[in-house]
Amino acid sequence: MQDRRKLTFNSLILTLRMFVSMLIALYTSRVILQNLGQIDYGVYNVVAGVIGLFSFIQTALVGATSRFLAFELGIGNERNTFTKILNSSLTIHIITSLLLLLLAETIGIYFINYVIQVPQDKIYLTNIIYQFSVINTIIIFLSLPFESVLVAYEKMNVYALFSVLESVIKLVVALLIGIFDKNRMFYYALLLLVATFFLKSSLTAYVCKKLENYKFKFIREKEFLSPLLNFFSWDLYGNFSIVMQSQGVNILQNVFFGPIANASIALASQVQAALGAFSNNILYAIKPQIIKSFARNDLEELNKLINLGTKFSFIVSFLISFPIFFKMDAIVNLWLVNPPKYVVSYAKIAILINLFGSLVVTINHAIHATGKIKAISFITGTIYLLILPLSYIAYLNGYPSVNSYYITLTISIIVIFINQSILKLLIPYFNIKEFICNLIKITVILIISFPVGEYMNRINFANNIFFNILIFSFLTFLVNLILIYLIVLNKSEKKYLVKLINKKNGI
C-alpha cells in the first residue's frame, strides 16, 4: 500500500513537472525559432544531431546505472555496496567520456564539415557551436549517475524541481539572445553551455550532500565493474541502433531536403517529447518499483506493475494527444505563427508513434530488471536500425520526407509483439494473456474514437480558433473517458475509481 501511495505521489509530481515544463518548452521553441530564424534553427539542430549520434553511449550507461542502483535498494543491501556501484558507474562514465570526446572530435568533425548541408557563410560558426555542444554533452554525461541516484531513491520531487528549473533557464536564454544583433546562434549555444554547467553542478552537489560522507574514488574491483560493463555492452547496441535511426534520419533529411526539413523535425520532436513525457511520467515513477519487485522475487507484484503501467501510460498519452492530433494545424499556427513546411505532418505521425511506443516501455523496464538484455538489445535494436536504410531507399526513389515517420510507426507496432514475447521467455510468470487482452481493448478504443474525432473535427464549435480547440478538446476528452471506462478498465479498477470519486465528494 505504501509503495502504491509513493507511486501515485511520484506520478502526480512528475505530471505536474511535465505540464509546466511542456508549456515552457513549447513557448521556448517559438521564441528560439523567431530569434534564430528557420535556417539557423535548422543548422543548430542538425549540429546537435551530430553530437546526438553518440548519445547512445550515455543512454546505455544510464540504463545500467539505474538498474543496478535500484536493484541494490530492492534487495536491501548495505550502503557501502550502493556507494561502490555508484563509484563504479562514475569510473565508467569518466573513461567513456574520454572515448566520447575522441569520437566527437574525429567522426563528428567529419560529419560537420563534409556531410551535412550548411550555408557557406556559416561553416566557421557551425564548428564553434559544435564544440560548445560537445562540452555541453560531456557535462550532462558526467552528471547522469547522480540523476540515477534520485530515481533509484524515488526522489521525484527533487528531480521535478531541477527539471522545471532547467526549462525556465532555457526560456531565459531563448529570450536573452533577442538582444544581440548578430551571431545569435553563437550566443544561444554559449549561454546554454553556461546554464547546463550551473544546473548539473547544483544537482551533483545536492546528491553528494544527501549521501552523507560520500567520497568518490576510482573502482577497480571486477565484482562491481563486470556486471555494469556486461549490462552496458549489450544495452549499447540497442541504444546505438535507436540513436542511429533517429539522428541518422535527421542527417538524411538534411542531405535530401535541406535545413528547413531539420527545423520541422526539431519542432515535431518537441511536440512528441512533450506529449510522450506525460505517459513517461507514470513509467518513470514505476520503473524503480519494477526493478525492486524483481529483486525481491515478488513476481505477482511485478506482473501487476507491468500491466498497470502499460494500461495507464497509454490512457494518459491517448487522452492528451487525441485533441492535439486533430487540431494540429490550428495549434501549430497559434504556436509558431509562421511554421516550417513539414511540421504538421511530422508531428501528427509522431503522436501515433508515441501512442504505440507507450505500450512497450513498461515491458522494456521489466526485461531490464532481469539483467538479461541480450535478446531485446540485438533483436529490437536491429529492427529499429532498419529504419535508416529503408528511409534512404525511399528518398532515393523520390518519396516525400515524411516517409521515414511512416516506416518508424510500422516498426514501433512490430516491436510491441516482439518484446512481449521476449519478456515471457525471461519471466514465465508474466501474464501475456492479460497483456494481449489490454492490447485488444486499446485497439477497439482506437477504432471507435478516431472516426468520432474526425467527425467532430468538422464541426465549428466557435468562431475563435482558441475556443474552438478548447471546446473540441473538452468534448473529445469526455467521449474518450467514457470509452476507456467502459472498455479498458477492469472491474477492480472501476470499483477503485468509483470509490475514489465518492470519497472526494464526501459520499
Buried (B, 14 or more C-beta within 10 A) or exposed (E): EEBEEBBEBBBBBBBBBBBBBBEBBBBBBBBBBBBBBBBBBBBBBBBBBBBBBBBBBBBBBBBBBBBBBBBBBBEEBEEEBBBBBBBBBBBBBBEBBEEBBEBBEEEBBEBBEEEBBBEEEBEEBBBBBBBBBBBBBBBBBBBBBBBBBBBBBBBBBBBBBBBBBBBBBBBEBBBBBBEEEEBBBBBBBBBBBEBBBBBBEEBBEBBBEBBEEBEEEEBEEEEBBEBBBBBBBBBBBBBBBBBBBBBBBBBBBBBBBBBBBBBBBBBBBBBBBBBBBBBBBBBBBBBBBBBBBBBEEBBEBBBBBBBBBBBBBBBBBBBBBBBBBBBBEBBBEBBBEEBBBBBBBBBBBBBBBBBBBBBBBBBBBBBBBBBBBBBBBBBBBEBBBEBBEBBBEBBEEEBEBBBBBBBBBBBBBEBBEBBBEBBBEBBEEBBEEBBEEBBEBBEEBBEBBEEBBEEBBEEEBEEEEEEBBBBBBEBBBEBBEEBBEEEBBBEEBEEEEEEEEEEEEEE
